[in-house]
Amino acid sequence: MSWNQETKNRLNEKVAQNVHDVGSLVRHVVKTSKSSELLAQAAKNFSCQENVIHNSSESLKKMVLIKTQLEYQESAIERSMSTLSDIQEQLNSINR
């Protein structure tokens, strides 16, 4: 084998070893960083928040309905109050 061929072979072996070492390093970093666990926890937290958001939305819908009902009641009370003042005037005119 020629010197040039031997150098190429050693270079290829070194490159392959370096690629393998980088792969091992990346696997180690991923394993020790616990990024997959953090991602799973974030997904779990997000799904829990989805439920809270849905419940809040339902509560807001109920509150809007209650507000509308209170507005109707307020309007009815105002009409009754205006009728009461008319009745009071009629009673006063009768008593005179």
C-alpha positions as CSV (number, residue, x, y, z in Angstrom):
1,M,0.0,0.0,0.0
2,S,1.3,3.4,-0.9
3,W,2.0,6.1,1.6
4,N,-0.8,8.2,0.0
5,Q,-3.3,5.4,0.3
6,E,-2.3,4.7,3.9
7,T,-2.8,8.4,4.8
8,K,-6.2,8.4,3.2
9,N,-7.2,5.3,5.2
10,R,-6.0,6.7,8.5
11,L,-7.8,10.0,7.7
12,N,-11.0,8.1,7.0
13,E,-10.6,6.2,10.2
14,K,-10.1,9.4,12.2
15,V,-13.1,11.0,10.5
16,A,-15.3,8.0,11.3
17,Q,-14.0,8.0,14.9
18,N,-14.7,11.7,15.3
19,V,-18.2,11.3,13.9
20,H,-18.8,8.4,16.3
21,D,-17.4,10.5,19.2
22,V,-19.6,13.5,18.3
23,G,-22.7,11.2,18.2
24,S,-21.8,9.8,21.6
25,L,-21.3,13.3,23.0
26,V,-24.7,14.4,21.6
27,R,-26.5,11.4,23.1
28,H,-24.8,12.1,26.4
29,V,-25.8,15.8,26.3
30,V,-29.4,14.9,25.4
31,K,-29.6,12.3,28.1
32,T,-28.1,14.5,30.8
33,S,-30.1,17.6,29.8
34,K,-33.4,15.7,30.3
35,S,-34.8,17.7,27.4
36,S,-37.2,14.9,26.6
37,E,-38.5,14.9,30.2
38,L,-38.9,18.7,30.1
39,L,-40.7,18.5,26.8
40,A,-43.1,15.9,28.2
41,Q,-43.7,18.0,31.3
42,A,-44.4,21.1,29.1
43,A,-46.9,19.1,27.0
44,K,-48.6,17.9,30.2
45,N,-48.8,21.4,31.6
46,F,-50.1,22.7,28.3
47,S,-52.9,20.1,28.2
48,C,-53.8,21.0,31.8
49,Q,-54.0,24.7,30.8
50,E,-56.3,23.8,28.0
51,N,-58.9,22.4,30.5
52,V,-58.6,25.6,32.6
53,I,-59.1,27.8,29.5
54,H,-62.2,25.8,28.5
55,N,-63.6,26.1,32.0
56,S,-62.9,29.8,32.1
57,S,-64.6,30.3,28.7
58,E,-67.7,28.4,30.0
59,S,-67.7,30.6,33.1
60,L,-67.5,33.8,31.0
61,K,-70.5,32.6,28.9
62,K,-72.5,32.0,32.1
63,M,-71.5,35.5,33.4
64,V,-72.7,37.1,30.1
65,L,-76.0,35.3,30.5
66,I,-76.4,36.5,34.1
67,K,-75.5,40.1,33.1
68,T,-78.2,40.0,30.4
69,Q,-80.7,38.7,32.9
70,L,-79.8,41.4,35.4
71,E,-80.2,44.1,32.7
72,Y,-83.7,42.8,31.9
73,Q,-84.5,42.9,35.7
74,E,-83.1,46.4,35.9
75,S,-85.3,47.5,33.0
76,A,-88.4,45.9,34.6
77,I,-87.6,47.7,37.9
78,E,-87.2,51.0,36.2
79,R,-90.6,50.6,34.5
80,S,-92.2,49.7,37.8
81,M,-90.6,52.7,39.4
82,S,-92.0,55.0,36.8
83,T,-95.4,53.4,37.3
84,L,-95.1,53.9,41.0
85,S,-94.5,57.6,40.6
86,D,-97.6,57.9,38.4
87,I,-99.6,56.0,41.0
88,Q,-98.2,58.2,43.7
89,E,-99.3,61.3,41.8
90,Q,-102.8,59.9,41.3
91,L,-103.1,59.1,45.0
92,N,-102.0,62.6,45.9
93,S,-104.6,64.1,43.5
94,I,-107.3,61.9,45.0
95,N,-106.4,62.9,48.5
96,R,-106.6,66.7,47.8
